[in-house]
Amino acid sequence: MRRTLMFLPGNSPNMLQNGAILGADSIILDLEDSVAPDQKDAARELVKNALGSLDFGGCEIIVRINGLDTPYWEADLEEILPMRPAVIMPAKVSGRDYCKTLEEKMAAVEKEHGMEAGCTKVLPLLETALGIENAFEIARFSERMTALFLGAEDLTADLRCRRTKEGGEILYARGRLVMAARAAGIDAYDCPFTDVEDMEGLEKDAEFARSLGFTGKAVISPRHIAAVNAVFSPGEKEIEYAKAVFRAIEEARQQGKGAISLNGKMIDAPIVARAKTVLDDARAMGMEV
């Protein structure tokens, strides 16, 4: 389960070596924004070697590749896919044509190296106005799509607006992305909170993202991992309430009751579904339920 996705620059050997001990559920080895154009080849080689030699423990490995509007993306796939990362994160995904080009290249590389077709998942990074508007068609393009990811910095540049801590300027994009992802039956991940020092602001932003329906949140600082993990983990009260829901259902079944209530409130299908999600998530995190 992904609660935190930690970005690590692909050209930083020290950060790559320490990635597994930071506490994030997923690590994003970045070949795009954090790598200067004259360092792309070196970063790609470093990430390739890291995938082949480092033990990342239980961390899921995601590699962010360069966008299809650059001269780097094909080499990224040719060198990185055979190393079998769990997920590829393409930058600035805009719609079906983009997805089709990416899919064809990934399939060709997989075939060339004797890999199972479709074995590498895709987590599209939506960071343009066009990408946000095409979110649903991107989310359901193929079985590779594991989630949608919101990139706020490039998006606000595309929107020609100022990026703020409050995030009012990305509220529509957040809602649109979550709706598209959930409609397609996949997860949704929120953009990082970029003020490393503002822990109170981070927690508030993460809690708001969870309230909108996001599955988890990216981070750019190890200091943010624990707080984001906590926000996106079921709390003790949530778990106890979810368990109480299922106890009430069992008691009603034993008594032959058709209507079920808990603490004076009726238990309907949405409440049961939310309770099941809480308990499933808690089990996935190794929590006692």
RAVENTA-V791767 format. One record per run of one state. SS is the DSSP state (A for helix, B for strand, O for the rest). FROM is the first residue (numbers start at 0). TO is the last residue. If there is no record, write none. Layout:
ss:SS from:FROM to:TO
ss:SS from:FROM to:TO
This chain:
ss:O from:0 to:2
ss:B from:3 to:8
ss:O from:9 to:11
ss:A from:12 to:20
ss:O from:21 to:24
ss:B from:25 to:29
ss:O from:30 to:35
ss:A from:36 to:52
ss:O from:53 to:58
ss:B from:59 to:64
ss:O from:65 to:71
ss:A from:72 to:82
ss:O from:83 to:85
ss:B from:86 to:89
ss:O from:90 to:94
ss:A from:95 to:111
ss:O from:112 to:119
ss:B from:120 to:125
ss:O from:126 to:127
ss:A from:128 to:132
ss:O from:133 to:133
ss:A from:134 to:138
ss:O from:139 to:143
ss:B from:144 to:149
ss:O from:150 to:150
ss:A from:151 to:158
ss:O from:159 to:166
ss:A from:167 to:182
ss:O from:183 to:185
ss:B from:186 to:189
ss:O from:190 to:197
ss:A from:198 to:211
ss:O from:212 to:214
ss:B from:215 to:218
ss:O from:219 to:220
ss:A from:221 to:230
ss:O from:231 to:234
ss:A from:235 to:254
ss:O from:255 to:259
ss:B from:260 to:261
ss:O from:262 to:263
ss:B from:264 to:265
ss:O from:266 to:267
ss:A from:268 to:283
ss:O from:284 to:288
